[in-house]
Amino acid sequence: MHDEAPTTLPPLAAGRHWLAGEVDHQLRDRCAVAGGPIVLGVSGGADSMALLLALAALRHRHRDAGDRLEPVAVHVHHHLRDREADEDAIFVERLGEQLDIPTRIEDIRPTPAAGGLAHAAREARYATLARVAGELRARAVAVAHHADDQLETMIMMLARGAGPRGLAGMAWR
């Protein structure tokens, strides 16, 4: 699924990229996170990789301040896609090394529950991220979703007969 991780990365100019600025704003203003450990759920997909890069940049932006963010990348390996899932884990681990961001690969094996395997995997993933955050005394857990994820959530909720509240999609927590 992924090509080899690059051997070098372009300079991370946090102050000049709108995404890093937006992540900084959301963490500090909306979530009241002003520094310290933050757990990042990193799947290896484009959305979570963008968040990882933005937080790596922010770490450098605030490196001399008392409000330095300390991102920890956490990849939850569900073992649901065989080799492809293994490649995701390796990719995330290598990029974390290149960015000098601590990276943890958490192995879980969800079993189907009432909502199906995808629901069980999602619940297990969030429980794992919360557990790791507790272990690290993290200030927050950050996950990234792009617009297609939001649309998919809304369509699934509509198919399940959700009302207006369910059709709102994913909410901040």
Number of C-alpha atoms within 10 A of each C-alpha: 12 12 7 11 14 10 8 9 10 6 7 18 13 21 13 9 12 11 16 24 17 12 16 21 14 13 19 14 11 10 13 12 19 15 20 15 19 22 26 24 24 28 21 22 14 13 16 21 19 16 21 28 18 22 28 22 23 23 20 17 18 15 13 9 11 10 14 17 25 22 25 26 27 25 24 25 19 18 15 15 11 9 11 13 18 15 17 20 22 18 19 26 22 16 23 20 12 14 16 12 18 14 21 19 15 15 14 15 13 18 12 12 11 7 8 10 14 14 15 16 22 14 13 18 21 15 12 19 24 16 12 18 20 14 9 13 13 19 20 21 20 20 16 17 13 10 9 9 14 15 15 12 17 18 16 14 18 15 9 10 11 14 10 10 8 17 17 14 17 13 7 5 6
